[in-house]
Amino acid sequence: MRHLSQSIVSQIGKITFSKGFFPHANYSEKEKLKKRFGYDLKRRCNAEFVQAYEHFAGDLIKICKKLILTIEAIIACYAGQCGTLCRRHSFCCSGGKRGAWNKCFLPAENAGLNPTTHDKEHLRKVVSSRLGPVAVNKTKFNTSTQKVESVNRAYTRTNSKATTFSRNFSPRMHAAVLSVNNGPESAIHMACDAAVNST
């Protein structure tokens, strides 16, 4: 899920938006805003998906139907037309002053972006890559590989590939798992207690 979300940032970075897409900004400011917009859009899409998943208790059919409408609400919201669409179809924006999605990447004087029809088509494609039916089916369990990656790092740290621990390989792996599950400090205390009790 993390890699799918990260692709939103790279997709936004590759798009050539219209000149007026970021109002009142010169070229260097536009490049900064573009990057910040990519991260904000990633955060928004993830939040919408998680809230939809919880709201419909993982029912994929209901989630897909709703998120198709949510995609249009997100585009309208960023265009400064935050209102009815957000109230009806967004899980993260109330459509009013209270509870509205905070577009913190924009300068205070800007109420929203100024997308053309062509810009909206680009945005629709990017948002659909995270909230469209295909993406929803790929992330239907709402899980992440981060835990697996952290365990693999712990294994590598405990048992370096450059050294062969033929005699105590298994205990070292068990120690790595204990540390990941309980934290280094608790793992040390637990290991010491086990050693004392075994003598």
Secondary structure, 3 states (H helix, E strand, C coil): CHHHHHHHHHHHHHCCCCCCCCCCCCHHHHHHHHHHHHHHHHHHHHHHHHHHHHHCCCCHHHHHHHHHHHHHHHHHHHCCCCCHHHHHHCCCCCCCCCCCCCCCCCCCCCCCCCCCHHHHHHHHHHHHHHHCHHHHHHCCCCCCCHHHHHHHHHHHHHCCCCCCCCCCHHHHHHHHHHHHHHCHHHHHHHHHHHHHHHC
